[in-house]
Each structure stands twice: as structure tokens, then as C-alpha cells.
């Protein structure tokens, strides 16, 4: 199937969840079916009506649900009892997209590695039923007219470079996997107030079936107090609750990082023709990206200083569309020179190279109108000094946040979910307590170096374009041209951005 045919697949099917109100009135939470309700209630000790789970996932966003879906897909973990704690009232509701409705501006660009993960957990089939947009080409250039490169999936013998999907589609598709699984899953529509755990000690003398309270007192369970007055106990608490993670705070895990003096504006725009390419141009105040999202729609991610961002958000629609088209065309500087004889100002770097038509600079499709609200958010880099502690693990933005210039944030989070679920399965296979720090350190050892490497690359690119200085401009352009004309380097860059763990220059 061609990229164009794949991208036209839309529609959707996500079943809604059932709301259960226990007769005792102590706990109000969502479950999926009566069978799982009985299994969940069976976990409760008759002398303690606070629920006990194997895993409590705090945060029901894309990465938190991805972890639950990954656990549900594995033979060793598919029967675990999992609590999902999130006060988002939309969590679990039917969230399909009707034909003709414009896409939501909150989207993610998923890499081939992430697509493979989503196929493995069974979510990709639901995504393909709804709106999504594969792309097999990407063009990157800068405002000086010197820096330019173009990537094609065929450069690495692949069909696609990535796929743009609305966040709510990613989330609801993974929820469908969880819903249809054997996982004993419970949603608690609440916020986490406090978290307590005690040092581990022997279970000797507690009898065959220790009570929840006894297990907590012996350090075998964490106790979570929710803002609705209920308590939940779990062997492992996973913080998937975003960059301001309450789990991370309560676990005493410190972070390092900084705020960028930049905000990002995101929105959905419409063209007269369909867009099949991902475009990114580096401007003096930050990059602008134009990403295909299906039909004749694209997504804009435009990074700039906070004052400019406020102005762009509040200006009229006509002025904003004019500014976008300007930023993607001749605004701020000339087009790169790409001729059949390689006649650019940096031909000294590449020699007399013949450029095929598919590698020459193209102008992005014109934006016709705005199709969503403009949303604005500040940008930062944050990294947790530890990803795990006793009975606690962090995934996604709870562990790391990155600059959005390459769309890698959610892909790092999905890789975290994949690695953590694998570590949990290994622990069960070995008969290990899944909350023990020694087991969780395996997950940290796998993900921390990979995340730090990607963060360093993205932060380096951001800083490289934070200064407009002649010699540095030439150096940036040389890097662009090397990536464009040196075939082995280009292949390394594409492979790394697609989800492989090897850095472009060190493998």
C-alpha cells in the first residue's frame, strides 16, 4: 500500500467504558466489565476495604495508557491488577473523530520504532481506522538560505519516515487494547494527594494470606491517598503524570534542567491540496514545522520568544495565515540554492554533485485558512536524576521533557513504557517483587542513557540556532550539507531519528 493510500484510511472504533458505583459507597471508580470487577474485588482483603493492586499508574495520558496496554499484551503480565489514577473526566470516553471535522491541534509524530511498539500491543489497528498521516519525505532548511537537507524514506530502504496522529487518537486506541484485554484494570477519577511506603521487612509470622495493612507495614506495598478520601495500595507506583509529576515530588526525586526563553504555538491549518511531506524551517527566534495530518489539513508547531508568541496568538486569522506562509517561504531570508550542478555557496564541501529532482528544494503548500484555535505553551528541558526508587518508577515527561523541534518527546515516553513493561515481565518470570529497586534499575539502565543522548542532540540543535553569527551560520550550513550529501551520514541520521539507539556518528 502506498503512503498516500495508507494516509487516507480514517474512521474509528473505540468502545466506551462502563461506570460502576460500588454498593458500599466507599470507592467510586470506573471498570470495564463485570468479570474484571469481580477479579478486582477479589483482590481486596475482607478486613480492609482499601483496594490492593499490583501496579498503580498515576496519569492516564498517552504514555501511562501505553504502559497498561503493553502489560496487557504480555503473557506474564496480562493478568495483573492495574489501577489508573487520573482525574481527567474524558479518560475512557469514546473519542472517535467524525469525518469532515478538522483535526485537533494536539498531535504527535510517531517514529517507525514507535509504530512497531503500537503494533505489538495491538493499538495500531485502531489508529489506522481513524485519521492519521504517513509521510515518507522531510525537508529541513534555515532562514539564511545556506542550510538545507531533504530526507526520503527510500534513503534507508523504508516506506515511511513517520506518521502524524492526534493525541486523543493515540490515547483512545491504546485504551481499546486495555479494554479488550484480560488485565484487571480500574480507573480512579481522582488526584494523588500523598504516597507512603515503609522499609521492607520479613513476612514471617503473618500467615498464608497477609492483610493489606500487614503488607504495607512490612514495606511490601505503597499506600496512595487520593483527593476523594480513598486509599489505594500497590506493589509498584508508576509516575506517568507529566512534567510536574506529583509522584516524582512525593518520591523525593530531584530534577535538573532549565526553561527555554521560547513558547510554542500549535494549531491546525488547511490547504487547497493534500500535504504529504513534513517541513521544518529554522528561523531567527525558533523553528516552524508544518506536519501532514490527513485530508488537506496540516499541523503547525511554531517556536518563538514569548512576546512574539503572544502577538501571534492574538493577531487576526488573516494576519496569522500571512505570517505562517511568509515564514515557510521567503520571509526572513532566501530559499536555499539547489541546482542540478550542486551550485550552492557551500559547493566546496560537497564538490560538483548532481542533485536529482527529488532532492531539490521545494516550497511547502500554501496555508489557506486556520482550522482550530491557536494554543500556546512554554518550552523547557527537564531530566530526573533518578528514574526509579523503591516501589516507584517514572516514565515519559515525569522523567524527562525535551524541546519539540524534532517531535521526539512522546516517542521517548513510549520507549520508556515498552522497557518498563519488559522489566516487570522479567521480574515476574524470576519470581521477584516487581517493586524492588534492583529490578527497576534494569529499566533505568536501559532508558536513561538513550534519553540523555537524545536530549543532548535536541538541546544542541536548539542552542546552535539561538545565535545569529556569520561564522556559526556557515558552520550550521556545513552540517546541513554534510547531512544532505554524505549518504552514510544521512542514513545514520534517519535511522537514529526513526528510533534506533545508535547515535549518527558513534556506532
Helices and strands as residue ranges (DSSP letters): H 3-7, E 18-21, E 28-31, H 34-42, E 51-58, H 62-72, E 81-85, E 107-111, H 112-120, H 124-128, E 132-135, E 137-142, E 148-152, G 153-156, E 162-166, H 167-179, E 184-188, E 192-196, H 212-217, E 222-226, E 231-239, H 246-250, E 255-270, E 277-283, E 286-294, E 297-304, H 306-314, H 317-327, H 347-350, G 357-359, E 369-370, E 375-384, E 388-389, E 392-394, G 396-398, E 400-401, G 404-406, H 409-430, H 437-464, H 470-485, H 487-497
